[in-house]
Amino acid sequence: MKLTYKDQAIRFGLTDPETLKRFKSKLKPMPNGCIEFESCAWDKRDLYRVFTITFRAKGSNSHGHKVKPHRFAYALAHGFDALPKSHKRFDPDSGIINHICHNKRCVNVQHLNILTGRENLLKENMKQND
């Protein structure tokens, strides 16, 4: 499977000292155990914060790719190959990274797990019915 530019950016960022330093400088530990990613940039589609990684993809110019910080943190902790690959939105059978703490800013890998889209949808429906 061909990697998306976002996944290529994550793979690059995991080995780039400047990217790692910049990522770690934006982490803010919270009293509840969450580690929030402090950024003023966010994805307007789902209101998750974003982290821009600048690299030169094969066959393109160098430019920034906006990635979800919780995906980057998950890859940093578990390795790039442990990441669910980028997928079409709302695919019920593909893996997604779930925030156990329900905090979209949290990048604490102890608060993240992988669910299928179907499991995540069921979880969200149960949360709304509470």
N, C-alpha and C positions, 0 to 999 in steps of 0.2 A: 504494500500500500504506500502510495506517495504521501510524504509528510506535507502538511499545510505550512505556509510561511510562519504561522504562529508557533507551531511545534518545532520548526527549524530554529526559530528565535529562542525558544526555551532551551533546546539542545545546546545552542551556542552559548547562551547566558550561563549555563551550569559550569562552563569551563573558563569563562571570562572573568578575571579578577575584578575589573572595574564594575561590571554588571553586578557581581555578587556583593561588592562593597556598597553600591548604591541601593540594592535591595535591602540589605541588612540595616542601612541607615534609616529606613522608613518603618521599622518595626517598633511597636509600642506595646509592652506587656500591660495587661489589665488585671485588676484585682480578682476577677472571676476566672482567670486562667487563660482567657483568650489572648492572642497576640495579634493586635490589629495592625493592618497595613495602612499607614498614613499617606494618603495621596489625594490631591484635589482633582485628579482625572478619574472619570468613571465611564462605563459603557452605558449609554442612555437607554439601550434596549432592556437591560435587566438590573441596572443600578449597582452592579458590582464595580469595585475599584479596578483600575487597570495599571499595569506596569509596562513601560515602554522599553523594549530592548532593540538597540540599533545594531544591525549587522548586514552584511552583504550576502544575500541569497544567491545561489548559483544562477547565473544568467540575468541578474538584476543589479540595479544600483543599490548602494548602501542607504537604508532608511529604517525608520522605527516601526516596530510591530507591537501592537498593544496586546498584552497577554493578561490573563487573570492571575493575580498574585498567589491565590491559593493553589492554582495549577503549578506555578513555578515552585512554591514551597513544597508541594507534594513530590515533585520530581527531584528537588534538592535532597529531600529526606530519603526517598525510596529508589531513586534512580530514574532516568528518563524512560526506560522500558516499562516501568510500573505504571506510568501514566495511561489513563484511558485516552486513546487517540481522539483527536478532534473529529467531530461527527456532525451529521445534520441535526439541527435542533429538534427536540421532542421525538427522537428515535427511541421507541420503548425498549429495545434490546441492547442498546449501546451503553457503555459505562459512563458514569459522570461522578465527579467528586462532590460529595455531600458534606455540608457543615452540620455536624451533630449538635453544635451549640446554637444553630440558627442565626449566626452572626456573619453576614456577608463580608465583613471586613477582616474576619479572623483567618490567620494563616498558620495557626498552631496545628501541626500535623497530628497531634493527639486528638484534635477536634474534627478531623477529616477522615472520611471513609469513602469507599466506592460503592455506589448503587447502580442498578440499571435505571434507565429512564422510567420504566414501569414502576419500580419500587419507589423512586422519588416522587412520582405522581401520587401514588397511594399514600405516602407519608404526608405530602402536602394536603391532600384531601382530608386525612384524619386530623391534621393540625387545625384546619379551618372549621371542622365540625366540633372541636372542643369548646 
